[in-house]
Amino acid sequence: MKKIIALFLAVLMVMSLAACGGGKAKDLTFTTGGPAGTYYAFGQVLAQKVGEVTDTKVTAITSDGSKANIEALEAGDAQMAFVQSDVMAYGYNGERLFENAYTGFSTVAAMYMEQVQIITLDPDIQSVADLAGKSVSIGAAGSGVYFNAIDILGAYGLAEDDIKAEFKSFDESTEALQDGSIDAAFVVAGAPTSAVTSLAATNKVYLVSLDDEHIDALTASSPYYSKNIIAKDVYDTDEDVTTVAIGAVVIARDDVSEDDVYNFVSTVFENLDDLAHDKAKELSLDFAASVTSVPYHAGAVKYFTEKGIDVPAK
């Protein structure tokens, strides 16, 4: 009788797991960025398409950006996230922004490049050196934008103390530029960025270019950066703007099921023409598989293997 009862309970457990999809976490929270940034807008598009095409439900939510996203994954408050490629490596290795390494996440795919945009309404600010003594928003304290700003300033021999630092989100930065309470702002996101586009709709916006000498020095010391051009028609600037960019990467907790991550990455790259966002035009399999600093999730490995692409796996 005891054996029969034990067998009955085992059958009930199997049936329960099957009813729940084998224990799969099909309802995934995808933490992105601020409401005026590219992460959130594009994240909503990706989440919607995955839900339409597969039985994996993804909900994109706003956040304070890359560092907060990694912390949300670590705490179990989210299962997937957008992150800057540099911040992703910092989190995985326990560097700069992070006191301790967190290795409980994996790469899903690199998505696109996001530019370091130095925005101003003052035509006299023409180089990074001109920011000395100015009131400048350098992102939320501890954010990825903050460290990008520190890196750029440092390449030009400036430190945080050489400017009047303000710690503002994208929306707060553009509002402060509009009312004249700051002179410039660092915005790190895929261009065009909605917060900057809105500002440019009613103001003449200037973007500060970086010169090749300082870009070369920066990329030599920080290989996460690469030279990038923002075309003049993006924000109706007088000429193309030379800057640097980093990768925007989707990551997932290791305990997200292989099937769910496979559903996400396969849906995105098999439906590029149906993704209603400009960033979809920049997606490519080669770039998606280019991350080397953090291994790929098993679900992503499965998809890339089907495409004949080898990626580092855990």
Helices and strands as residue ranges (DSSP letters): H 2-19, E 27-31, H 38-53, E 57-61, H 66-75, E 80-84, H 85-93, E 105-120, G 128-131, E 135-137, H 144-155, G 160-162, E 164-166, H 170-179, E 184-189, H 194-202, E 206-207, H 212-221, E 226-230, H 232-235, E 241-253, H 258-270, G 272-274, G 278-282, H 285-288, H 298-306
